[in-house]
Amino acid sequence: MLQIISHEVKDVDVWLSFNDERVKTFSKFADNIVDFVDTEKSNYVSICYNVLDEQEMDKVLGSEEVRNEAEKHGVVFDTLKRFTQK
């Protein structure tokens, strides 16, 4: 199943610089992980990925380690939205 996480970041270039780290984390439960940047609102980004293991996804994304990683990447948490393919 495809999912997308969208949110604002403090600095798009900083967020993009952590692509390899993000792919390593998301690879624990997904494949085909692709970053996107909003062309109209430069600090809004998305990650699209194909979920392979929903239970592992919930575990990984809910961990303190990933929250700390996202903070380092500049994620603005109160703007975070997740979309699932139906």
PDB file with one MODEL, atoms N, CA, C and O in Angstrom:
MODEL        1
ATOM      1  N   MET A   1       0.846  -1.170   0.000  1.00  0.00           N
ATOM      2  CA  MET A   1       0.000   0.000   0.000  1.00  0.00           C
ATOM      3  C   MET A   1       0.888   1.228   0.000  1.00  0.00           C
ATOM      4  O   MET A   1       1.887   1.282   0.718  1.00  0.00           O
ATOM      5  N   LEU A   2       0.525   2.209  -0.802  1.00  0.00           N
ATOM      6  CA  LEU A   2       1.266   3.464  -0.849  1.00  0.00           C
ATOM      7  C   LEU A   2       0.819   4.392   0.266  1.00  0.00           C
ATOM      8  O   LEU A   2      -0.362   4.462   0.606  1.00  0.00           O
ATOM      9  N   GLN A   3       1.786   5.102   0.827  1.00  0.00           N
ATOM     10  CA  GLN A   3       1.488   6.148   1.806  1.00  0.00           C
ATOM     11  C   GLN A   3       2.340   7.356   1.503  1.00  0.00           C
ATOM     12  O   GLN A   3       3.385   7.268   0.858  1.00  0.00           O
ATOM     13  N   ILE A   4       1.861   8.495   1.991  1.00  0.00           N
ATOM     14  CA  ILE A   4       2.597   9.748   1.882  1.00  0.00           C
ATOM     15  C   ILE A   4       2.554  10.423   3.242  1.00  0.00           C
ATOM     16  O   ILE A   4       1.501  10.510   3.874  1.00  0.00           O
ATOM     17  N   ILE A   5       3.700  10.896   3.678  1.00  0.00           N
ATOM     18  CA  ILE A   5       3.778  11.761   4.855  1.00  0.00           C
ATOM     19  C   ILE A   5       4.174  13.139   4.347  1.00  0.00           C
ATOM     20  O   ILE A   5       5.148  13.282   3.609  1.00  0.00           O
ATOM     21  N   SER A   6       3.411  14.154   4.750  1.00  0.00           N
ATOM     22  CA  SER A   6       3.703  15.534   4.361  1.00  0.00           C
ATOM     23  C   SER A   6       3.839  16.393   5.606  1.00  0.00           C
ATOM     24  O   SER A   6       3.153  16.172   6.604  1.00  0.00           O
ATOM     25  N   HIS A   7       4.725  17.368   5.541  1.00  0.00           N
ATOM     26  CA  HIS A   7       4.930  18.274   6.674  1.00  0.00           C
ATOM     27  C   HIS A   7       5.844  19.412   6.255  1.00  0.00           C
ATOM     28  O   HIS A   7       6.505  19.348   5.218  1.00  0.00           O
ATOM     29  N   GLU A   8       5.872  20.437   7.065  1.00  0.00           N
ATOM     30  CA  GLU A   8       6.818  21.526   6.867  1.00  0.00           C
ATOM     31  C   GLU A   8       8.147  21.148   7.511  1.00  0.00           C
ATOM     32  O   GLU A   8       8.208  20.319   8.419  1.00  0.00           O
ATOM     33  N   VAL A   9       9.202  21.776   7.016  1.00  0.00           N
ATOM     34  CA  VAL A   9      10.527  21.644   7.608  1.00  0.00           C
ATOM     35  C   VAL A   9      11.103  23.044   7.799  1.00  0.00           C
ATOM     36  O   VAL A   9      10.696  23.999   7.137  1.00  0.00           O
ATOM     37  N   LYS A  10      12.048  23.141   8.709  1.00  0.00           N
ATOM     38  CA  LYS A  10      12.664  24.437   8.982  1.00  0.00           C
ATOM     39  C   LYS A  10      13.526  24.899   7.824  1.00  0.00           C
ATOM     40  O   LYS A  10      13.577  26.091   7.521  1.00  0.00           O
ATOM     41  N   ASP A  11      14.209  23.957   7.169  1.00  0.00           N
ATOM     42  CA  ASP A  11      15.109  24.279   6.062  1.00  0.00           C
ATOM     43  C   ASP A  11      15.109  23.091   5.093  1.00  0.00           C
ATOM     44  O   ASP A  11      15.536  21.992   5.446  1.00  0.00           O
ATOM     45  N   VAL A  12      14.634  23.320   3.892  1.00  0.00           N
ATOM     46  CA  VAL A  12      14.512  22.230   2.915  1.00  0.00           C
ATOM     47  C   VAL A  12      15.867  21.623   2.579  1.00  0.00           C
ATOM     48  O   VAL A  12      15.980  20.402   2.464  1.00  0.00           O
ATOM     49  N   ASP A  13      16.891  22.446   2.420  1.00  0.00           N
ATOM     50  CA  ASP A  13      18.212  21.914   2.066  1.00  0.00           C
ATOM     51  C   ASP A  13      18.748  21.003   3.167  1.00  0.00           C
ATOM     52  O   ASP A  13      19.338  19.962   2.879  1.00  0.00           O
ATOM     53  N   VAL A  14      18.547  21.388   4.419  1.00  0.00           N
ATOM     54  CA  VAL A  14      18.968  20.539   5.541  1.00  0.00           C
ATOM     55  C   VAL A  14      18.191  19.228   5.496  1.00  0.00           C
ATOM     56  O   VAL A  14      18.784  18.156   5.614  1.00  0.00           O
ATOM     57  N   TRP A  15      16.863  19.301   5.325  1.00  0.00           N
ATOM     58  CA  TRP A  15      16.029  18.095   5.270  1.00  0.00           C
ATOM     59  C   TRP A  15      16.488  17.180   4.143  1.00  0.00           C
ATOM     60  O   TRP A  15      16.613  15.971   4.339  1.00  0.00           O
ATOM     61  N   LEU A  16      16.739  17.741   2.968  1.00  0.00           N
ATOM     62  CA  LEU A  16      17.179  16.929   1.828  1.00  0.00           C
ATOM     63  C   LEU A  16      18.542  16.292   2.088  1.00  0.00           C
ATOM     64  O   LEU A  16      18.813  15.195   1.599  1.00  0.00           O
ATOM     65  N   SER A  17      19.392  16.959   2.845  1.00  0.00           N
ATOM     66  CA  SER A  17      20.727  16.424   3.108  1.00  0.00           C
ATOM     67  C   SER A  17      20.685  15.130   3.929  1.00  0.00           C
ATOM     68  O   SER A  17      21.664  14.384   3.957  1.00  0.00           O
ATOM     69  N   PHE A  18      19.570  14.864   4.589  1.00  0.00           N
ATOM     70  CA  PHE A  18      19.425  13.653   5.398  1.00  0.00           C
ATOM     71  C   PHE A  18      18.671  12.542   4.650  1.00  0.00           C
ATOM     72  O   PHE A  18      18.162  11.616   5.281  1.00  0.00           O
ATOM     73  N   ASN A  19      18.597  12.621   3.344  1.00  0.00           N
ATOM     74  CA  ASN A  19      17.869  11.627   2.556  1.00  0.00           C
ATOM     75  C   ASN A  19      18.342  10.205   2.842  1.00  0.00           C
ATOM     76  O   ASN A  19      17.517   9.315   3.047  1.00  0.00           O
ATOM     77  N   ASP A  20      19.647   9.977   2.861  1.00  0.00           N
ATOM     78  CA  ASP A  20      20.166   8.616   3.073  1.00  0.00           C
ATOM     79  C   ASP A  20      19.736   8.066   4.434  1.00  0.00           C
ATOM     80  O   ASP A  20      19.379   6.893   4.547  1.00  0.00           O
ATOM     81  N   GLU A  21      19.768   8.903   5.456  1.00  0.00           N
ATOM     82  CA  GLU A  21      19.353   8.472   6.791  1.00  0.00           C
ATOM     83  C   GLU A  21      17.859   8.144   6.813  1.00  0.00           C
ATOM     84  O   GLU A  21      17.436   7.159   7.418  1.00  0.00           O
ATOM     85  N   ARG A  22      17.071   8.986   6.143  1.00  0.00           N
ATOM     86  CA  ARG A  22      15.623   8.771   6.090  1.00  0.00           C
ATOM     87  C   ARG A  22      15.294   7.479   5.351  1.00  0.00           C
ATOM     88  O   ARG A  22      14.443   6.709   5.796  1.00  0.00           O
ATOM     89  N   VAL A  23      15.957   7.239   4.233  1.00  0.00           N
ATOM     90  CA  VAL A  23      15.735   6.013   3.460  1.00  0.00           C
ATOM     91  C   VAL A  23      16.117   4.791   4.290  1.00  0.00           C
ATOM     92  O   VAL A  23      15.416   3.780   4.250  1.00  0.00           O
ATOM     93  N   LYS A  24      17.200   4.865   5.029  1.00  0.00           N
ATOM     94  CA  LYS A  24      17.609   3.748   5.888  1.00  0.00           C
ATOM     95  C   LYS A  24      16.527   3.437   6.924  1.00  0.00           C
ATOM     96  O   LYS A  24      16.224   2.271   7.177  1.00  0.00           O
ATOM     97  N   THR A  25      15.956   4.466   7.513  1.00  0.00           N
ATOM     98  CA  THR A  25      14.897   4.282   8.517  1.00  0.00           C
ATOM     99  C   THR A  25      13.635   3.720   7.878  1.00  0.00           C
ATOM    100  O   THR A  25      13.081   2.738   8.371  1.00  0.00           O
ATOM    101  N   PHE A  26      13.176   4.324   6.793  1.00  0.00           N
ATOM    102  CA  PHE A  26      11.932   3.883   6.148  1.00  0.00           C
ATOM    103  C   PHE A  26      12.092   2.498   5.521  1.00  0.00           C
ATOM    104  O   PHE A  26      11.106   1.779   5.360  1.00  0.00           O
ATOM    105  N   SER A  27      13.313   2.117   5.168  1.00  0.00           N
ATOM    106  CA  SER A  27      13.551   0.801   4.566  1.00  0.00           C
ATOM    107  C   SER A  27      13.277  -0.345   5.535  1.00  0.00           C
ATOM    108  O   SER A  27      13.204  -1.503   5.124  1.00  0.00           O
ATOM    109  N   LYS A  28      13.128  -0.032   6.800  1.00  0.00           N
ATOM    110  CA  LYS A  28      12.804  -1.057   7.787  1.00  0.00           C
ATOM    111  C   LYS A  28      11.381  -1.593   7.589  1.00  0.00           C
ATOM    112  O   LYS A  28      11.053  -2.685   8.054  1.00  0.00           O
ATOM    113  N   PHE A  29      10.539  -0.814   6.894  1.00  0.00           N
ATOM    114  CA  PHE A  29       9.141  -1.223   6.697  1.00  0.00           C
ATOM    115  C   PHE A  29       8.593  -0.900   5.309  1.00  0.00           C
ATOM    116  O   PHE A  29       7.432  -1.195   5.025  1.00  0.00           O
ATOM    117  N   ALA A  30       9.409  -0.299   4.438  1.00  0.00           N
ATOM    118  CA  ALA A  30       8.885   0.143   3.138  1.00  0.00           C
ATOM    119  C   ALA A  30       9.960   0.072   2.064  1.00  0.00           C
ATOM    120  O   ALA A  30      11.147  -0.088   2.348  1.00  0.00           O
ATOM    121  N   ASP A  31       9.503   0.195   0.817  1.00  0.00           N
ATOM    122  CA  ASP A  31      10.425   0.351  -0.302  1.00  0.00           C
ATOM    123  C   ASP A  31       9.903   1.476  -1.204  1.00  0.00           C
ATOM    124  O   ASP A  31       8.861   2.069  -0.923  1.00  0.00           O
ATOM    125  N   ASN A  32      10.623   1.762  -2.274  1.00  0.00           N
ATOM    126  CA  ASN A  32      10.259   2.843  -3.204  1.00  0.00           C
ATOM    127  C   ASN A  32      10.037   4.164  -2.466  1.00  0.00           C
ATOM    128  O   ASN A  32       8.995   4.802  -2.618  1.00  0.00           O
ATOM    129  N   ILE A  33      11.017   4.563  -1.675  1.00  0.00           N
ATOM    130  CA  ILE A  33      10.943   5.751  -0.823  1.00  0.00           C
ATOM    131  C   ILE A  33      11.436   6.952  -1.626  1.00  0.00           C
ATOM    132  O   ILE A  33      12.582   6.982  -2.075  1.00  0.00           O
ATOM    133  N   VAL A  34      10.558   7.940  -1.802  1.00  0.00           N
ATOM    134  CA  VAL A  34      10.872   9.096  -2.633  1.00  0.00           C
ATOM    135  C   VAL A  34      10.510  10.379  -1.902  1.00  0.00           C
ATOM    136  O   VAL A  34       9.413  10.505  -1.357  1.00  0.00           O
ATOM    137  N   ASP A  35      11.444  11.338  -1.893  1.00  0.00           N
ATOM    138  CA  ASP A  35      11.205  12.657  -1.301  1.00  0.00           C
ATOM    139  C   ASP A  35      10.647  13.613  -2.342  1.00  0.00           C
ATOM    140  O   ASP A  35      10.982  13.536  -3.523  1.00  0.00           O
ATOM    141  N   PHE A  36       9.786  14.516  -1.879  1.00  0.00           N
ATOM    142  CA  PHE A  36       9.214  15.557  -2.738  1.00  0.00           C
ATOM    143  C   PHE A  36       9.269  16.894  -2.008  1.00  0.00           C
ATOM    144  O   PHE A  36       9.170  16.950  -0.782  1.00  0.00           O
ATOM    145  N   VAL A  37       9.429  17.975  -2.780  1.00  0.00           N
ATOM    146  CA  VAL A  37       9.397  19.335  -2.240  1.00  0.00           C
ATOM    147  C   VAL A  37       8.295  20.094  -2.955  1.00  0.00           C
ATOM    148  O   VAL A  37       8.196  20.051  -4.182  1.00  0.00           O
ATOM    149  N   ASP A  38       7.469  20.787  -2.191  1.00  0.00           N
ATOM    150  CA  ASP A  38       6.384  21.588  -2.739  1.00  0.00           C
ATOM    151  C   ASP A  38       6.959  22.735  -3.563  1.00  0.00           C
ATOM    152  O   ASP A  38       7.778  23.510  -3.068  1.00  0.00           O
ATOM    153  N   THR A  39       6.539  22.841  -4.797  1.00  0.00           N
ATOM    154  CA  THR A  39       7.070  23.882  -5.683  1.00  0.00           C
ATOM    155  C   THR A  39       6.499  25.264  -5.379  1.00  0.00           C
ATOM    156  O   THR A  39       7.068  26.270  -5.804  1.00  0.00           O
ATOM    157  N   GLU A  40       5.395  25.331  -4.656  1.00  0.00           N
ATOM    158  CA  GLU A  40       4.791  26.626  -4.346  1.00  0.00           C
ATOM    159  C   GLU A  40       5.104  27.101  -2.931  1.00  0.00           C
ATOM    160  O   GLU A  40       5.127  28.304  -2.672  1.00  0.00           O
ATOM    161  N   LYS A  41       5.339  26.187  -2.035  1.00  0.00           N
ATOM    162  CA  LYS A  41       5.628  26.538  -0.642  1.00  0.00           C
ATOM    163  C   LYS A  41       6.912  25.809  -0.279  1.00  0.00           C
ATOM    164  O   LYS A  41       6.876  24.645   0.120  1.00  0.00           O
ATOM    165  N   SER A  42       8.022  26.475  -0.412  1.00  0.00           N
ATOM    166  CA  SER A  42       9.320  25.815  -0.421  1.00  0.00           C
ATOM    167  C   SER A  42       9.678  25.056   0.853  1.00  0.00           C
ATOM    168  O   SER A  42      10.600  24.242   0.826  1.00  0.00           O
ATOM    169  N   ASN A  43       8.992  25.289   1.957  1.00  0.00           N
ATOM    170  CA  ASN A  43       9.347  24.548   3.165  1.00  0.00           C
ATOM    171  C   ASN A  43       8.389  23.391   3.444  1.00  0.00           C
ATOM    172  O   ASN A  43       8.408  22.831   4.540  1.00  0.00           O
ATOM    173  N   TYR A  44       7.556  23.023   2.475  1.00  0.00           N
ATOM    174  CA  TYR A  44       6.641  21.899   2.631  1.00  0.00           C
ATOM    175  C   TYR A  44       7.166  20.722   1.820  1.00  0.00           C
ATOM    176  O   TYR A  44       7.475  20.860   0.637  1.00  0.00           O
ATOM    177  N   VAL A  45       7.266  19.565   2.465  1.00  0.00           N
ATOM    178  CA  VAL A  45       7.851  18.388   1.825  1.00  0.00           C
ATOM    179  C   VAL A  45       6.964  17.170   2.034  1.00  0.00           C
ATOM    180  O   VAL A  45       6.071  17.174   2.881  1.00  0.00           O
ATOM    181  N   SER A  46       7.223  16.133   1.254  1.00  0.00           N
ATOM    182  CA  SER A  46       6.499  14.864   1.385  1.00  0.00           C
ATOM    183  C   SER A  46       7.451  13.712   1.150  1.00  0.00           C
ATOM    184  O   SER A  46       8.463  13.840   0.462  1.00  0.00           O
ATOM    185  N   ILE A  47       7.096  12.580   1.742  1.00  0.00           N
ATOM    186  CA  ILE A  47       7.796  11.328   1.488  1.00  0.00           C
ATOM    187  C   ILE A  47       6.739  10.327   1.044  1.00  0.00           C
ATOM    188  O   ILE A  47       5.753  10.108   1.747  1.00  0.00           O
ATOM    189  N   CYS A  48       6.941   9.727  -0.107  1.00  0.00           N
ATOM    190  CA  CYS A  48       6.046   8.697  -0.619  1.00  0.00           C
ATOM    191  C   CYS A  48       6.786   7.369  -0.513  1.00  0.00           C
ATOM    192  O   CYS A  48       7.982   7.289  -0.797  1.00  0.00           O
ATOM    193  N   TYR A  49       6.062   6.322  -0.100  1.00  0.00           N
ATOM    194  CA  TYR A  49       6.694   5.016   0.086  1.00  0.00           C
ATOM    195  C   TYR A  49       5.645   3.921  -0.001  1.00  0.00           C
ATOM    196  O   TYR A  49       4.458   4.148   0.234  1.00  0.00           O
ATOM    197  N   ASN A  50       6.107   2.744  -0.340  1.00  0.00           N
ATOM    198  CA  ASN A  50       5.260   1.558  -0.412  1.00  0.00           C
ATOM    199  C   ASN A  50       5.441   0.750   0.863  1.00  0.00           C
ATOM    200  O   ASN A  50       6.524   0.220   1.112  1.00  0.00           O
ATOM    201  N   VAL A  51       4.390   0.649   1.676  1.00  0.00           N
ATOM    202  CA  VAL A  51       4.456  -0.047   2.965  1.00  0.00           C
ATOM    203  C   VAL A  51       4.506  -1.558   2.738  1.00  0.00           C
ATOM    204  O   VAL A  51       3.669  -2.126   2.036  1.00  0.00           O
ATOM    205  N   LEU A  52       5.504  -2.191   3.347  1.00  0.00           N
ATOM    206  CA  LEU A  52       5.642  -3.642   3.277  1.00  0.00           C
ATOM    207  C   LEU A  52       5.190  -4.319   4.563  1.00  0.00           C
ATOM    208  O   LEU A  52       4.757  -5.471   4.544  1.00  0.00           O
ATOM    209  N   ASP A  53       5.292  -3.598   5.688  1.00  0.00           N
ATOM    210  CA  ASP A  53       4.972  -4.172   6.997  1.00  0.00           C
ATOM    211  C   ASP A  53       4.354  -3.073   7.872  1.00  0.00           C
ATOM    212  O   ASP A  53       5.069  -2.236   8.424  1.00  0.00           O
ATOM    213  N   GLU A  54       3.026  -3.083   7.994  1.00  0.00           N
ATOM    214  CA  GLU A  54       2.328  -2.032   8.740  1.00  0.00           C
ATOM    215  C   GLU A  54       2.681  -2.035  10.223  1.00  0.00           C
ATOM    216  O   GLU A  54       2.830  -0.970  10.822  1.00  0.00           O
ATOM    217  N   GLN A  55       2.815  -3.205  10.817  1.00  0.00           N
ATOM    218  CA  GLN A  55       3.153  -3.269  12.240  1.00  0.00           C
ATOM    219  C   GLN A  55       4.538  -2.685  12.496  1.00  0.00           C
ATOM    220  O   GLN A  55       4.744  -1.945  13.458  1.00  0.00           O
ATOM    221  N   GLU A  56       5.467  -3.022  11.642  1.00  0.00           N
ATOM    222  CA  GLU A  56       6.824  -2.484  11.789  1.00  0.00           C
ATOM    223  C   GLU A  56       6.823  -0.970  11.544  1.00  0.00           C
ATOM    224  O   GLU A  56       7.546  -0.234  12.216  1.00  0.00           O
ATOM    225  N   MET A  57       6.019  -0.508  10.592  1.00  0.00           N
ATOM    226  CA  MET A  57       5.910   0.925  10.323  1.00  0.00           C
ATOM    227  C   MET A  57       5.447   1.671  11.571  1.00  0.00           C
ATOM    228  O   MET A  57       6.040   2.682  11.947  1.00  0.00           O
ATOM    229  N   ASP A  58       4.391   1.176  12.211  1.00  0.00           N
ATOM    230  CA  ASP A  58       3.876   1.818  13.415  1.00  0.00           C
ATOM    231  C   ASP A  58       4.930   1.830  14.522  1.00  0.00           C
ATOM    232  O   ASP A  58       5.082   2.823  15.233  1.00  0.00           O
ATOM    233  N   LYS A  59       5.649   0.726  14.661  1.00  0.00           N
ATOM    234  CA  LYS A  59       6.695   0.624  15.678  1.00  0.00           C
ATOM    235  C   LYS A  59       7.820   1.630  15.399  1.00  0.00           C
ATOM    236  O   LYS A  59       8.233   2.371  16.290  1.00  0.00           O
ATOM    237  N   VAL A  60       8.301   1.647  14.173  1.00  0.00           N
ATOM    238  CA  VAL A  60       9.420   2.520  13.809  1.00  0.00           C
ATOM    239  C   VAL A  60       9.018   3.988  13.905  1.00  0.00           C
ATOM    240  O   VAL A  60       9.702   4.778  14.555  1.00  0.00           O
ATOM    241  N   LEU A  61       7.905   4.358  13.257  1.00  0.00           N
ATOM    242  CA  LEU A  61       7.506   5.762  13.238  1.00  0.00           C
ATOM    243  C   LEU A  61       7.092   6.279  14.612  1.00  0.00           C
ATOM    244  O   LEU A  61       7.129   7.485  14.856  1.00  0.00           O
ATOM    245  N   GLY A  62       6.703   5.385  15.503  1.00  0.00           N
ATOM    246  CA  GLY A  62       6.314   5.785  16.844  1.00  0.00           C
ATOM    247  C   GLY A  62       7.455   5.811  17.843  1.00  0.00           C
ATOM    248  O   GLY A  62       7.243   6.133  19.012  1.00  0.00           O
ATOM    249  N   SER A  63       8.656   5.477  17.406  1.00  0.00           N
ATOM    250  CA  SER A  63       9.787   5.382  18.334  1.00  0.00           C
ATOM    251  C   SER A  63      10.389   6.750  18.647  1.00  0.00           C
ATOM    252  O   SER A  63      10.318   7.682  17.846  1.00  0.00           O
ATOM    253  N   GLU A  64      10.971   6.838  19.813  1.00  0.00           N
ATOM    254  CA  GLU A  64      11.663   8.064  20.238  1.00  0.00           C
ATOM    255  C   GLU A  64      12.870   8.330  19.339  1.00  0.00           C
ATOM    256  O   GLU A  64      13.196   9.483  19.054  1.00  0.00           O
ATOM    257  N   GLU A  65      13.526   7.267  18.897  1.00  0.00           N
ATOM    258  CA  GLU A  65      14.689   7.394  18.018  1.00  0.00           C
ATOM    259  C   GLU A  65      14.316   8.111  16.720  1.00  0.00           C
ATOM    260  O   GLU A  65      15.036   9.004  16.270  1.00  0.00           O
ATOM    261  N   VAL A  66      13.192   7.719  16.121  1.00  0.00           N
ATOM    262  CA  VAL A  66      12.777   8.344  14.864  1.00  0.00           C
ATOM    263  C   VAL A  66      12.290   9.776  15.107  1.00  0.00           C
ATOM    264  O   VAL A  66      12.496  10.653  14.268  1.00  0.00           O
ATOM    265  N   ARG A  67      11.654  10.010  16.237  1.00  0.00           N
ATOM    266  CA  ARG A  67      11.254  11.386  16.559  1.00  0.00           C
ATOM    267  C   ARG A  67      12.492  12.291  16.673  1.00  0.00           C
ATOM    268  O   ARG A  67      12.492  13.413  16.165  1.00  0.00           O
ATOM    269  N   ASN A  68      13.523  11.807  17.329  1.00  0.00           N
ATOM    270  CA  ASN A  68      14.760  12.579  17.445  1.00  0.00           C
ATOM    271  C   ASN A  68      15.409  12.794  16.084  1.00  0.00           C
ATOM    272  O   ASN A  68      15.938  13.868  15.798  1.00  0.00           O
ATOM    273  N   GLU A  69      15.364  11.762  15.253  1.00  0.00           N
ATOM    274  CA  GLU A  69      15.905  11.866  13.898  1.00  0.00           C
ATOM    275  C   GLU A  69      15.147  12.939  13.114  1.00  0.00           C
ATOM    276  O   GLU A  69      15.758  13.780  12.455  1.00  0.00           O
ATOM    277  N   ALA A  70      13.829  12.906  13.188  1.00  0.00           N
ATOM    278  CA  ALA A  70      13.000  13.885  12.475  1.00  0.00           C
ATOM    279  C   ALA A  70      13.277  15.307  12.971  1.00  0.00           C
ATOM    280  O   ALA A  70      13.311  16.245  12.175  1.00  0.00           O
ATOM    281  N   GLU A  71      13.471  15.469  14.268  1.00  0.00           N
ATOM    282  CA  GLU A  71      13.816  16.791  14.807  1.00  0.00           C
ATOM    283  C   GLU A  71      15.134  17.279  14.224  1.00  0.00           C
ATOM    284  O   GLU A  71      15.268  18.449  13.865  1.00  0.00           O
ATOM    285  N   LYS A  72      16.100  16.382  14.133  1.00  0.00           N
ATOM    286  CA  LYS A  72      17.400  16.721  13.548  1.00  0.00           C
ATOM    287  C   LYS A  72      17.245  17.139  12.089  1.00  0.00           C
ATOM    288  O   LYS A  72      17.970  18.010  11.609  1.00  0.00           O
ATOM    289  N   HIS A  73      16.304  16.521  11.390  1.00  0.00           N
ATOM    290  CA  HIS A  73      16.045  16.836   9.980  1.00  0.00           C
ATOM    291  C   HIS A  73      15.258  18.139   9.821  1.00  0.00           C
ATOM    292  O   HIS A  73      15.129  18.652   8.709  1.00  0.00           O
ATOM    293  N   GLY A  74      14.733  18.678  10.925  1.00  0.00           N
ATOM    294  CA  GLY A  74      14.011  19.951  10.879  1.00  0.00           C
ATOM    295  C   GLY A  74      12.519  19.823  10.682  1.00  0.00           C
ATOM    296  O   GLY A  74      11.875  20.792  10.279  1.00  0.00           O
ATOM    297  N   VAL A  75      11.940  18.653  10.953  1.00  0.00           N
ATOM    298  CA  VAL A  75      10.504  18.446  10.784  1.00  0.00           C
ATOM    299  C   VAL A  75       9.720  19.325  11.760  1.00  0.00           C
ATOM    300  O   VAL A  75      10.048  19.400  12.944  1.00  0.00           O
ATOM    301  N   VAL A  76       8.688  19.984  11.252  1.00  0.00           N
ATOM    302  CA  VAL A  76       7.763  20.767  12.080  1.00  0.00           C
ATOM    303  C   VAL A  76       6.578  19.845  12.363  1.00  0.00           C
ATOM    304  O   VAL A  76       5.700  19.675  11.517  1.00  0.00           O
ATOM    305  N   PHE A  77       6.557  19.252  13.555  1.00  0.00           N
ATOM    306  CA  PHE A  77       5.641  18.159  13.870  1.00  0.00           C
ATOM    307  C   PHE A  77       4.158  18.548  13.803  1.00  0.00           C
ATOM    308  O   PHE A  77       3.334  17.726  13.400  1.00  0.00           O
ATOM    309  N   ASP A  78       3.805  19.755  14.180  1.00  0.00           N
ATOM    310  CA  ASP A  78       2.380  20.105  14.204  1.00  0.00           C
ATOM    311  C   ASP A  78       1.796  20.297  12.807  1.00  0.00           C
ATOM    312  O   ASP A  78       0.603  20.567  12.672  1.00  0.00           O
ATOM    313  N   THR A  79       2.621  20.160  11.760  1.00  0.00           N
ATOM    314  CA  THR A  79       2.120  20.240  10.380  1.00  0.00           C
ATOM    315  C   THR A  79       2.037  18.870   9.719  1.00  0.00           C
ATOM    316  O   THR A  79       1.622  18.768   8.564  1.00  0.00           O
ATOM    317  N   LEU A  80       2.428  17.811  10.437  1.00  0.00           N
ATOM    318  CA  LEU A  80       2.537  16.471   9.872  1.00  0.00           C
ATOM    319  C   LEU A  80       1.156  15.875   9.547  1.00  0.00           C
ATOM    320  O   LEU A  80       0.233  15.896  10.361  1.00  0.00           O
ATOM    321  N   LYS A  81       1.061  15.342   8.314  1.00  0.00           N
ATOM    322  CA  LYS A  81      -0.140  14.618   7.876  1.00  0.00           C
ATOM    323  C   LYS A  81       0.313  13.364   7.165  1.00  0.00           C
ATOM    324  O   LYS A  81       1.341  13.354   6.488  1.00  0.00           O
ATOM    325  N   ARG A  82      -0.477  12.288   7.327  1.00  0.00           N
ATOM    326  CA  ARG A  82      -0.154  11.031   6.644  1.00  0.00           C
ATOM    327  C   ARG A  82      -1.360  10.625   5.816  1.00  0.00           C
ATOM    328  O   ARG A  82      -2.499  10.672   6.281  1.00  0.00           O
ATOM    329  N   PHE A  83      -1.088  10.225   4.576  1.00  0.00           N
ATOM    330  CA  PHE A  83      -2.126   9.819   3.631  1.00  0.00           C
ATOM    331  C   PHE A  83      -1.888   8.375   3.208  1.00  0.00           C
ATOM    332  O   PHE A  83      -0.744   7.967   3.003  1.00  0.00           O
ATOM    333  N   THR A  84      -2.966   7.600   3.076  1.00  0.00           N
ATOM    334  CA  THR A  84      -2.903   6.205   2.666  1.00  0.00           C
ATOM    335  C   THR A  84      -3.691   6.015   1.377  1.00  0.00           C
ATOM    336  O   THR A  84      -4.785   6.557   1.217  1.00  0.00           O
ATOM    337  N   GLN A  85      -3.131   5.251   0.478  1.00  0.00           N
ATOM    338  CA  GLN A  85      -3.803   4.931  -0.777  1.00  0.00           C
ATOM    339  C   GLN A  85      -5.022   4.072  -0.508  1.00  0.00           C
ATOM    340  O   GLN A  85      -4.941   3.106   0.252  1.00  0.00           O
ATOM    341  N   LYS A  86      -6.134   4.401  -1.108  1.00  0.00           N
ATOM    342  CA  LYS A  86      -7.380   3.624  -0.970  1.00  0.00           C
ATOM    343  C   LYS A  86      -7.840   3.127  -2.315  1.00  0.00           C
ATOM    344  O   LYS A  86      -8.868   2.455  -2.406  1.00  0.00           O
TER     345      LYS A  86
ENDMDL
END
